[in-house]
Amino acid sequence: MQVTQLNADRGWLDAPAAASVHRVDRALGRPLDINEAGRTWAQQMVFWQTYQRDGYPIALHPDTPSIHQLGNAIDTDDSDRAALLNEHGWVQTVYRGGVLVEPWHFEYDVSRDQHVNDPEPTAAIRRPEEDDMKIIRWNQHHTFAVGIEAIYHIPSPQELGELSALHGATIEVDNHSLTTTLLCHGLHWDAVDAVLRGAAFGSDGKYWSRLTAEGIAIRDNQNSTAKTLADVLATAKTVEKV
Ligand SMILES: [Zn+2]
């Protein structure tokens, strides 16, 4: 096994499986959602002990070992993209009595990967990119790319240049027009707050994606932190001081 880090802070896999995930990212146009990839013996032991104690969720003893320990399994909220994943060699494997009981769990089988000989993606897909995003600068301080599925905080001028080439010039907004922009994209204050604090759900907290956020919210029953414009203004103040 050759431990290979995935981009966008998604953990590690064996090298061929990691290369495949990066090809899937390119096919999706955004990073594939991954809740868990490779797993150490010690982590597997914790799962095993929970299973022994609670009888759920099902887990293998670490000496078996689990396919996660071999760096060839992922757990994803993108299971509705199973057809695409299958084509790339990722297969759902956990059935009980003929019923798929863990739709989120996929294992990599290089012999089924129809894209194994595709050229390597030239650049890592860093964030979910949408065709129609707005680049906005809020109160002359914080620049964001806002779409329907995602919002990014844009920290560097270089990145701003790349995004402006894709999505057009920066639009200046004040509190009122930020509110309007969020409303018309169906985004909530907690998304803006999360990217400001670097506590969002992808690429080291630099972007918030609806898909990942909802997956995490369902799994961890997280409550949002910011409810109002006033909350976000308070966060912005804290961030600017640093
Ligand atoms: Zn799994």
Residues whose N, C-alpha, C, O or C-beta is under 5 A from the ligand:
A	BS01	ZN	I74 D75 H105
